C-alpha cells in the first residue's frame, strides 16, 4: 500500500484581526480550533456507532477504512451546519439586533422629519 501524501500547511502573512483586542482574536481562534476538533470527533463517534450497528464489533482499521456514503455525508453535513449555526448564534443575534436598532433609529428620524412638516 502506498504511503499517504502528507501536506504541511504553509502560513503566509499575518493572521487577520477582527477585534480591537488581539486577545479576543486569539480566544476566537482557539474556540474555532476546538470546535473543529469536536466536529471531527463527532464524525468519528458516528463512524464507530455505524460500524457497531453493522458488524457488532470493530477495529481501529475498520474505523480508518470507513468511507461515508452520500446519505451519511448529507446527515453529517446537516449536523455540522446546525453545529456551526449554534456556535455563531450569539454573533448573529448581536448583528441582527444592531441592524434592527439601526432601522429603528432611521424610522424615528424619518418620523421626526415628517412630523416637522
N, CA, C and O atoms as a GROMACS GRO file, in nm:
protein
  468
    1UNK      N    1   0.084  -0.118   0.000
    1UNK     CA    2   0.000   0.000   0.000
    1UNK      C    3   0.089   0.125   0.000
    1UNK      O    4   0.188   0.131   0.072
    2UNK      N    5   0.052   0.221  -0.081
    2UNK     CA    6   0.131   0.344  -0.092
    2UNK      C    7   0.119   0.428   0.033
    2UNK      O    8   0.015   0.429   0.100
    3UNK      N    9   0.226   0.498   0.064
    3UNK     CA   10   0.224   0.589   0.178
    3UNK      C   11   0.132   0.706   0.148
    3UNK      O   12   0.133   0.758   0.036
    4UNK      N   13   0.051   0.750   0.246
    4UNK     CA   14  -0.034   0.866   0.222
    4UNK      C   15   0.051   0.992   0.202
    4UNK      O   16   0.157   1.007   0.263
    5UNK      N   17   0.004   1.079   0.120
    5UNK     CA   18   0.073   1.205   0.095
    5UNK      C   19   0.048   1.298   0.213
    5UNK      O   20  -0.067   1.318   0.253
    6UNK      N   21   0.153   1.353   0.266
    6UNK     CA   22   0.140   1.447   0.378
    6UNK      C   23   0.171   1.587   0.327
    6UNK      O   24   0.279   1.612   0.273
    7UNK      N   25   0.077   1.674   0.346
    7UNK     CA   26   0.095   1.813   0.303
    7UNK      C   27   0.107   1.899   0.428
    7UNK      O   28   0.018   1.900   0.513
    8UNK      N   29   0.217   1.970   0.437
    8UNK     CA   30   0.236   2.059   0.551
    8UNK      C   31   0.175   2.194   0.521
    8UNK      O   32   0.197   2.250   0.413
    9UNK      N   33   0.097   2.248   0.614
    9UNK     CA   34   0.039   2.380   0.591
    9UNK      C   35   0.147   2.487   0.588
    9UNK      O   36   0.247   2.480   0.659
   10UNK      N   37   0.126   2.585   0.504
   10UNK     CA   38   0.219   2.696   0.492
   10UNK      C   39   0.149   2.822   0.538
   10UNK      O   40   0.045   2.861   0.484
   11UNK      N   41   0.205   2.886   0.639
   11UNK     CA   42   0.149   3.011   0.686
   11UNK      C   43   0.202   3.125   0.601
   11UNK      O   44   0.323   3.137   0.579
   12UNK      N   45   0.112   3.207   0.554
   12UNK     CA   46   0.153   3.319   0.470
   12UNK      C   47   0.097   3.448   0.529
   12UNK      O   48  -0.025   3.466   0.535
   13UNK      N   49   0.183   3.533   0.572
   13UNK     CA   50   0.140   3.662   0.624
   13UNK      C   51   0.087   3.653   0.765
   13UNK      O   52   0.090   3.548   0.830
   14UNK      N   53   0.040   3.766   0.810
   14UNK     CA   54  -0.012   3.776   0.947
   14UNK      C   55  -0.156   3.725   0.953
   14UNK      O   56  -0.228   3.723   0.853
   15UNK      N   57  -0.195   3.684   1.072
   15UNK     CA   58  -0.335   3.644   1.094
   15UNK      C   59  -0.422   3.768   1.081
   15UNK      O   60  -0.382   3.878   1.120
   16UNK      N   61  -0.541   3.750   1.027
   16UNK     CA   62  -0.632   3.865   1.021
   16UNK      C   63  -0.679   3.903   1.161
   16UNK      O   64  -0.693   3.817   1.248
   17UNK      N   65  -0.704   4.030   1.182
   17UNK     CA   66  -0.754   4.079   1.310
   17UNK      C   67  -0.896   4.128   1.289
   17UNK      O   68  -0.923   4.207   1.199
   18UNK      N   69  -0.987   4.081   1.375
   18UNK     CA   70  -1.127   4.119   1.365
   18UNK      C   71  -1.170   4.208   1.481
   18UNK      O   72  -1.267   4.282   1.470
   19UNK      N   73  -1.098   4.201   1.592
   19UNK     CA   74  -1.135   4.275   1.712
   19UNK      C   75  -1.023   4.371   1.750
   19UNK      O   76  -0.907   4.352   1.711
   20UNK      N   77  -1.058   4.473   1.827
   20UNK     CA   78  -0.958   4.571   1.871
   20UNK      C   79  -0.854   4.508   1.963
   20UNK      O   80  -0.736   4.545   1.959
   21UNK      N   81  -0.896   4.415   2.045
   21UNK     CA   82  -0.806   4.349   2.139
   21UNK      C   83  -0.754   4.219   2.077
   21UNK      O   84  -0.834   4.130   2.048
   22UNK      N   85  -0.623   4.206   2.057
   22UNK     CA   86  -0.569   4.083   1.997
   22UNK      C   87  -0.600   3.958   2.079
   22UNK      O   88  -0.606   3.848   2.025
   23UNK      N   89  -0.619   3.973   2.209
   23UNK     CA   90  -0.651   3.858   2.294
   23UNK      C   91  -0.786   3.799   2.254
   23UNK      O   92  -0.804   3.677   2.262
   24UNK      N   93  -0.879   3.881   2.212
   24UNK     CA   94  -1.010   3.831   2.168
   24UNK      C   95  -0.994   3.753   2.038
   24UNK      O   96  -1.057   3.648   2.021
   25UNK      N   97  -0.911   3.802   1.947
   25UNK     CA   98  -0.883   3.728   1.825
   25UNK      C   99  -0.821   3.592   1.857
   25UNK      O  100  -0.857   3.491   1.796
   26UNK      N  101  -0.729   3.590   1.951
   26UNK     CA  102  -0.664   3.464   1.989
   26UNK      C  103  -0.765   3.369   2.052
   26UNK      O  104  -0.767   3.250   2.019
   27UNK      N  105  -0.848   3.419   2.140
   27UNK     CA  106  -0.950   3.337   2.203
   27UNK      C  107  -1.048   3.282   2.098
   27UNK      O  108  -1.086   3.165   2.104
   28UNK      N  109  -1.087   3.366   2.005
   28UNK     CA  110  -1.176   3.325   1.898
   28UNK      C  111  -1.112   3.213   1.816
   28UNK      O  112  -1.179   3.116   1.782
   29UNK      N  113  -0.983   3.226   1.784
   29UNK     CA  114  -0.912   3.123   1.707
   29UNK      C  115  -0.907   2.992   1.784
   29UNK      O  116  -0.922   2.884   1.726
   30UNK      N  117  -0.885   3.000   1.915
   30UNK     CA  118  -0.882   2.880   1.999
   30UNK      C  119  -1.018   2.812   1.998
   30UNK      O  120  -1.027   2.690   1.981
   31UNK      N  121  -1.124   2.889   2.018
   31UNK     CA  122  -1.260   2.833   2.019
   31UNK      C  123  -1.291   2.767   1.885
   31UNK      O  124  -1.349   2.658   1.881
   32UNK      N  125  -1.254   2.832   1.775
   32UNK     CA  126  -1.280   2.775   1.644
   32UNK      C  127  -1.201   2.646   1.622
   32UNK      O  128  -1.254   2.550   1.565
   33UNK      N  129  -1.076   2.642   1.666
   33UNK     CA  130  -0.995   2.519   1.652
   33UNK      C  131  -1.055   2.406   1.735
   33UNK      O  132  -1.062   2.292   1.689
   34UNK      N  133  -1.097   2.437   1.856
   34UNK     CA  134  -1.159   2.336   1.941
   34UNK      C  135  -1.292   2.289   1.882
   34UNK      O  136  -1.325   2.171   1.889
   35UNK      N  137  -1.367   2.379   1.824
   35UNK     CA  138  -1.494   2.344   1.761
   35UNK      C  139  -1.472   2.250   1.643
   35UNK      O  140  -1.547   2.155   1.624
   36UNK      N  141  -1.369   2.277   1.565
   36UNK     CA  142  -1.336   2.190   1.451
   36UNK      C  143  -1.297   2.051   1.500
   36UNK      O  144  -1.340   1.950   1.443
   37UNK      N  145  -1.216   2.045   1.605
   37UNK     CA  146  -1.175   1.916   1.660
   37UNK      C  147  -1.295   1.838   1.712
   37UNK      O  148  -1.304   1.717   1.693
   38UNK      N  149  -1.387   1.907   1.778
   38UNK     CA  150  -1.507   1.842   1.829
   38UNK      C  151  -1.593   1.789   1.715
   38UNK      O  152  -1.650   1.681   1.726
   39UNK      N  153  -1.603   1.864   1.607
   39UNK     CA  154  -1.680   1.819   1.491
   39UNK      C  155  -1.620   1.691   1.432
   39UNK      O  156  -1.693   1.600   1.396
   40UNK      N  157  -1.488   1.686   1.423
   40UNK     CA  158  -1.421   1.565   1.374
   40UNK      C  159  -1.447   1.448   1.468
   40UNK      O  160  -1.469   1.336   1.423
   41UNK      N  161  -1.444   1.475   1.597
   41UNK     CA  162  -1.471   1.370   1.695
   41UNK      C  163  -1.613   1.317   1.680
   41UNK      O  164  -1.635   1.196   1.688
   42UNK      N  165  -1.709   1.406   1.657
   42UNK     CA  166  -1.848   1.361   1.634
   42UNK      C  167  -1.856   1.268   1.513
   42UNK      O  168  -1.926   1.167   1.517
   43UNK      N  169  -1.784   1.301   1.406
   43UNK     CA  170  -1.784   1.214   1.288
   43UNK      C  171  -1.724   1.078   1.322
   43UNK      O  172  -1.772   0.974   1.277
   44UNK      N  173  -1.620   1.080   1.402
   44UNK     CA  174  -1.556   0.952   1.439
   44UNK      C  175  -1.648   0.869   1.528
   44UNK      O  176  -1.656   0.747   1.511
   45UNK      N  177  -1.717   0.931   1.620
   45UNK     CA  178  -1.814   0.858   1.703
   45UNK      C  179  -1.926   0.804   1.615
   45UNK      O  180  -1.971   0.690   1.633
   46UNK      N  181  -1.972   0.885   1.520
   46UNK     CA  182  -2.076   0.841   1.428
   46UNK      C  183  -2.027   0.718   1.349
   46UNK      O  184  -2.103   0.623   1.331
   47UNK      N  185  -1.904   0.721   1.304
   47UNK     CA  186  -1.846   0.607   1.232
   47UNK      C  187  -1.844   0.484   1.322
   47UNK      O  188  -1.884   0.375   1.279
   48UNK      N  189  -1.800   0.501   1.444
   48UNK     CA  190  -1.794   0.389   1.539
   48UNK      C  191  -1.932   0.330   1.561
   48UNK      O  192  -1.949   0.208   1.558
   49UNK      N  193  -2.032   0.414   1.584
   49UNK     CA  194  -2.168   0.366   1.607
   49UNK      C  195  -2.222   0.292   1.485
   49UNK      O  196  -2.286   0.188   1.498
   50UNK      N  197  -2.198   0.347   1.365
   50UNK     CA  198  -2.247   0.282   1.243
   50UNK      C  199  -2.181   0.145   1.223
   50UNK      O  200  -2.248   0.048   1.187
   51UNK      N  201  -2.052   0.138   1.246
   51UNK     CA  202  -1.983   0.010   1.230
   51UNK      C  203  -2.030  -0.092   1.333
   51UNK      O  204  -2.045  -0.210   1.301
   52UNK      N  205  -2.052  -0.047   1.456
   52UNK     CA  206  -2.104  -0.139   1.557
   52UNK      C  207  -2.243  -0.189   1.520
   52UNK      O  208  -2.274  -0.307   1.539
   53UNK      N  209  -2.327  -0.100   1.466
   53UNK     CA  210  -2.460  -0.142   1.421
   53UNK      C  211  -2.451  -0.245   1.308
   53UNK      O  212  -2.529  -0.340   1.303
   54UNK      N  213  -2.356  -0.223   1.217
   54UNK     CA  214  -2.342  -0.312   1.101
   54UNK      C  215  -2.279  -0.446   1.136
   54UNK      O  216  -2.327  -0.552   1.094
   55UNK      N  217  -2.170  -0.441   1.214
   55UNK     CA  218  -2.089  -0.560   1.234
   55UNK      C  219  -2.094  -0.618   1.375
   55UNK      O  220  -2.065  -0.735   1.396
   56UNK      N  221  -2.132  -0.536   1.471
   56UNK     CA  222  -2.134  -0.582   1.610
   56UNK      C  223  -1.998  -0.570   1.678
   56UNK      O  224  -1.991  -0.567   1.801
   57UNK      N  225  -1.891  -0.563   1.600
   57UNK     CA  226  -1.756  -0.543   1.653
   57UNK      C  227  -1.685  -0.447   1.559
   57UNK      O  228  -1.734  -0.417   1.450
   58UNK      N  229  -1.571  -0.399   1.602
   58UNK     CA  230  -1.494  -0.312   1.513
   58UNK      C  231  -1.349  -0.309   1.557
   58UNK      O  232  -1.314  -0.346   1.669
   59UNK      N  233  -1.268  -0.265   1.466
   59UNK     CA  234  -1.126  -0.246   1.495
   59UNK      C  235  -1.088  -0.105   1.453
   59UNK      O  236  -1.164  -0.036   1.384
   60UNK      N  237  -0.972  -0.064   1.495
   60UNK     CA  238  -0.923   0.067   1.454
   60UNK      C  239  -0.913   0.073   1.301
   60UNK      O  240  -0.941   0.177   1.241
   61UNK      N  241  -0.873  -0.037   1.239
   61UNK     CA  242  -0.862  -0.042   1.093
   61UNK      C  243  -1.000  -0.021   1.028
   61UNK      O  244  -1.011   0.045   0.924
   62UNK      N  245  -1.105  -0.079   1.089
   62UNK     CA  246  -1.240  -0.058   1.036
   62UNK      C  247  -1.277   0.090   1.038
   62UNK      O  248  -1.335   0.142   0.943
   63UNK      N  249  -1.244   0.155   1.147
   63UNK     CA  250  -1.276   0.298   1.160
   63UNK      C  251  -1.199   0.379   1.057
   63UNK      O  252  -1.257   0.466   0.991
   64UNK      N  253  -1.071   0.351   1.041
   64UNK     CA  254  -0.988   0.425   0.947
   64UNK      C  255  -1.031   0.401   0.802
   64UNK      O  256  -1.019   0.490   0.718
   65UNK      N  257  -1.081   0.281   0.773
   65UNK     CA  258  -1.120   0.246   0.636
   65UNK      C  259  -1.261   0.292   0.600
   65UNK      O  260  -1.298   0.292   0.482
   66UNK      N  261  -1.340   0.332   0.698
   66UNK     CA  262  -1.480   0.370   0.672
   66UNK      C  263  -1.486   0.491   0.580
   66UNK      O  264  -1.416   0.590   0.600
   67UNK      N  265  -1.570   0.482   0.480
   67UNK     CA  266  -1.595   0.593   0.388
   67UNK      C  267  -1.745   0.615   0.384
   67UNK      O  268  -1.819   0.526   0.340
   68UNK      N  269  -1.791   0.731   0.427
   68UNK     CA  270  -1.936   0.756   0.431
   68UNK      C  271  -1.997   0.759   0.291
   68UNK      O  272  -1.938   0.813   0.198
   69UNK      N  273  -2.116   0.701   0.278
   69UNK     CA  274  -2.188   0.712   0.152
   69UNK      C  275  -2.258   0.847   0.146
   69UNK      O  276  -2.244   0.928   0.238
   70UNK      N  277  -2.330   0.872   0.040
   70UNK     CA  278  -2.394   1.004   0.020
   70UNK      C  279  -2.493   1.037   0.131
   70UNK      O  280  -2.501   1.152   0.175
   71UNK      N  281  -2.569   0.937   0.177
   71UNK     CA  282  -2.667   0.959   0.284
   71UNK      C  283  -2.597   1.002   0.413
   71UNK      O  284  -2.639   1.097   0.479
   72UNK      N  285  -2.492   0.930   0.449
   72UNK     CA  286  -2.416   0.962   0.571
   72UNK      C  287  -2.351   1.099   0.556
   72UNK      O  288  -2.351   1.180   0.649
   73UNK      N  289  -2.295   1.124   0.440
   73UNK     CA  290  -2.232   1.254   0.414
   73UNK      C  291  -2.335   1.367   0.432
   73UNK      O  292  -2.304   1.469   0.494
   74UNK      N  293  -2.454   1.349   0.378
   74UNK     CA  294  -2.559   1.451   0.391
   74UNK      C  295  -2.599   1.470   0.537
   74UNK      O  296  -2.613   1.584   0.582
   75UNK      N  297  -2.617   1.360   0.611
   75UNK     CA  298  -2.652   1.370   0.754
   75UNK      C  299  -2.544   1.446   0.831
   75UNK      O  300  -2.575   1.532   0.914
   76UNK      N  301  -2.420   1.415   0.803
   76UNK     CA  302  -2.309   1.481   0.874
   76UNK      C  303  -2.301   1.629   0.837
   76UNK      O  304  -2.273   1.713   0.922
   77UNK      N  305  -2.325   1.660   0.711
   77UNK     CA  306  -2.323   1.800   0.669
   77UNK      C  307  -2.433   1.878   0.739
   77UNK      O  308  -2.410   1.991   0.784
   78UNK      N  309  -2.552   1.821   0.750
   78UNK     CA  310  -2.662   1.887   0.820
   78UNK      C  311  -2.629   1.907   0.968
   78UNK      O  312  -2.656   2.013   1.024
   79UNK      N  313  -2.569   1.804   1.030
   79UNK     CA  314  -2.530   1.816   1.171
   79UNK      C  315  -2.425   1.924   1.188
   79UNK      O  316  -2.431   2.003   1.282
   80UNK      N  317  -2.328   1.925   1.098
   80UNK     CA  318  -2.220   2.023   1.104
   80UNK      C  319  -2.273   2.165   1.086
   80UNK      O  320  -2.232   2.257   1.157
   81UNK      N  321  -2.365   2.183   0.992
   81UNK     CA  322  -2.423   2.316   0.969
   81UNK      C  323  -2.502   2.363   1.091
   81UNK      O  324  -2.495   2.480   1.128
   82UNK      N  325  -2.577   2.272   1.154
   82UNK     CA  326  -2.652   2.309   1.275
   82UNK      C  327  -2.555   2.345   1.388
   82UNK      O  328  -2.580   2.438   1.465
   83UNK      N  329  -2.446   2.271   1.398
   83UNK     CA  330  -2.344   2.297   1.500
   83UNK      C  331  -2.281   2.434   1.480
   83UNK      O  332  -2.267   2.511   1.575
   84UNK      N  333  -2.243   2.465   1.357
   84UNK     CA  334  -2.184   2.596   1.326
   84UNK      C  335  -2.285   2.706   1.354
   84UNK      O  336  -2.249   2.812   1.405
   85UNK      N  337  -2.409   2.681   1.321
   85UNK     CA  338  -2.514   2.780   1.348
   85UNK      C  339  -2.525   2.808   1.497
   85UNK      O  340  -2.541   2.923   1.538
   86UNK      N  341  -2.517   2.703   1.580
   86UNK     CA  342  -2.523   2.724   1.726
   86UNK      C  343  -2.401   2.800   1.776
   86UNK      O  344  -2.414   2.886   1.863
   87UNK      N  345  -2.285   2.770   1.721
   87UNK     CA  346  -2.162   2.839   1.764
   87UNK      C  347  -2.171   2.989   1.735
   87UNK      O  348  -2.135   3.071   1.819
   88UNK      N  349  -2.218   3.022   1.616
   88UNK     CA  350  -2.221   3.163   1.575
   88UNK      C  351  -2.352   3.234   1.608
   88UNK      O  352  -2.369   3.351   1.572
   89UNK      N  353  -2.444   3.166   1.675
   89UNK     CA  354  -2.574   3.227   1.704
   89UNK      C  355  -2.560   3.359   1.781
   89UNK      O  356  -2.627   3.457   1.747
   90UNK      N  357  -2.475   3.364   1.881
   90UNK     CA  358  -2.462   3.486   1.961
   90UNK      C  359  -2.412   3.602   1.877
   90UNK      O  360  -2.457   3.716   1.895
   91UNK      N  361  -2.320   3.574   1.786
   91UNK     CA  362  -2.269   3.681   1.699
   91UNK      C  363  -2.378   3.725   1.602
   91UNK      O  364  -2.396   3.845   1.580
   92UNK      N  365  -2.450   3.629   1.546
   92UNK     CA  366  -2.557   3.661   1.452
   92UNK      C  367  -2.668   3.741   1.522
   92UNK      O  368  -2.719   3.838   1.466
   93UNK      N  369  -2.706   3.699   1.643
   93UNK     CA  370  -2.811   3.771   1.717
   93UNK      C  371  -2.768   3.913   1.748
   93UNK      O  372  -2.848   4.006   1.740
   94UNK      N  373  -2.641   3.930   1.784
   94UNK     CA  374  -2.590   4.064   1.813
   94UNK      C  375  -2.596   4.150   1.687
   94UNK      O  376  -2.640   4.265   1.691
   95UNK      N  377  -2.552   4.093   1.575
   95UNK     CA  378  -2.556   4.166   1.448
   95UNK      C  379  -2.700   4.202   1.411
   95UNK      O  380  -2.728   4.314   1.369
   96UNK      N  381  -2.790   4.105   1.427
   96UNK     CA  382  -2.930   4.129   1.392
   96UNK      C  383  -2.992   4.237   1.481
   96UNK      O  384  -3.073   4.318   1.435
   97UNK      N  385  -2.954   4.239   1.609
   97UNK     CA  386  -3.008   4.342   1.698
   97UNK      C  387  -2.954   4.479   1.661
   97UNK      O  388  -3.024   4.579   1.673
   98UNK      N  389  -2.828   4.483   1.615
   98UNK     CA  390  -2.772   4.611   1.572
   98UNK      C  391  -2.843   4.660   1.447
   98UNK      O  392  -2.872   4.779   1.435
   99UNK      N  393  -2.870   4.570   1.354
   99UNK     CA  394  -2.942   4.608   1.232
   99UNK      C  395  -3.081   4.656   1.268
   99UNK      O  396  -3.127   4.758   1.218
  100UNK      N  397  -3.149   4.582   1.356
  100UNK     CA  398  -3.283   4.623   1.397
  100UNK      C  399  -3.279   4.758   1.467
  100UNK      O  400  -3.366   4.842   1.444
  101UNK      N  401  -3.178   4.779   1.551
  101UNK     CA  402  -3.164   4.906   1.622
  101UNK      C  403  -3.140   5.019   1.522
  101UNK      O  404  -3.201   5.125   1.532
  102UNK      N  405  -3.052   4.996   1.426
  102UNK     CA  406  -3.025   5.097   1.324
  102UNK      C  407  -3.150   5.131   1.246
  102UNK      O  408  -3.176   5.248   1.217
  103UNK      N  409  -3.229   5.031   1.212
  103UNK     CA  410  -3.352   5.055   1.136
  103UNK      C  411  -3.452   5.134   1.222
  103UNK      O  412  -3.522   5.221   1.171
  104UNK      N  413  -3.457   5.103   1.351
  104UNK     CA  414  -3.547   5.176   1.439
  104UNK      C  415  -3.503   5.321   1.450
  104UNK      O  416  -3.587   5.411   1.452
  105UNK      N  417  -3.373   5.344   1.457
  105UNK     CA  418  -3.322   5.481   1.461
  105UNK      C  419  -3.360   5.555   1.333
  105UNK      O  420  -3.406   5.669   1.338
  106UNK      N  421  -3.341   5.489   1.219
  106UNK     CA  422  -3.380   5.550   1.091
  106UNK      C  423  -3.530   5.581   1.090
  106UNK      O  424  -3.571   5.688   1.043
  107UNK      N  425  -3.609   5.489   1.140
  107UNK     CA  426  -3.754   5.508   1.144
  107UNK      C  427  -3.790   5.630   1.229
  107UNK      O  428  -3.870   5.714   1.188
  108UNK      N  429  -3.731   5.637   1.347
  108UNK     CA  430  -3.761   5.751   1.436
  108UNK      C  431  -3.718   5.883   1.373
  108UNK      O  432  -3.790   5.983   1.382
  109UNK      N  433  -3.602   5.884   1.309
  109UNK     CA  434  -3.558   6.006   1.241
  109UNK      C  435  -3.654   6.046   1.130
  109UNK      O  436  -3.685   6.164   1.113
  110UNK      N  437  -3.700   5.948   1.055
  110UNK     CA  438  -3.797   5.974   0.949
  110UNK      C  439  -3.926   6.030   1.009
  110UNK      O  440  -3.982   6.126   0.958
  111UNK      N  441  -3.973   5.969   1.117
  111UNK     CA  442  -4.096   6.018   1.181
  111UNK      C  443  -4.079   6.160   1.234
  111UNK      O  444  -4.169   6.243   1.222
  112UNK      N  445  -3.962   6.187   1.293
  112UNK     CA  446  -3.932   6.324   1.341
  112UNK      C  447  -3.936   6.424   1.224
  112UNK      O  448  -3.995   6.531   1.235
  113UNK      N  449  -3.872   6.387   1.114
  113UNK     CA  450  -3.869   6.474   0.998
  113UNK      C  451  -4.011   6.498   0.943
  113UNK      O  452  -4.047   6.610   0.908
  114UNK      N  453  -4.089   6.391   0.937
  114UNK     CA  454  -4.225   6.405   0.884
  114UNK      C  455  -4.314   6.488   0.977
  114UNK      O  456  -4.402   6.562   0.931
  115UNK      N  457  -4.292   6.475   1.106
  115UNK     CA  458  -4.376   6.550   1.199
  115UNK      C  459  -4.346   6.700   1.198
  115UNK      O  460  -4.429   6.780   1.241
  116UNK      N  461  -4.229   6.739   1.148
  116UNK     CA  462  -4.192   6.880   1.139
  116UNK      C  463  -4.261   6.948   1.022
  116UNK      O  464  -4.276   7.070   1.022
  117UNK      N  465  -4.303   6.874   0.926
  117UNK     CA  466  -4.365   6.932   0.805
  117UNK      C  467  -4.510   6.959   0.823
  117UNK      O  468  -4.576   7.007   0.730
   0.00000   0.00000   0.00000
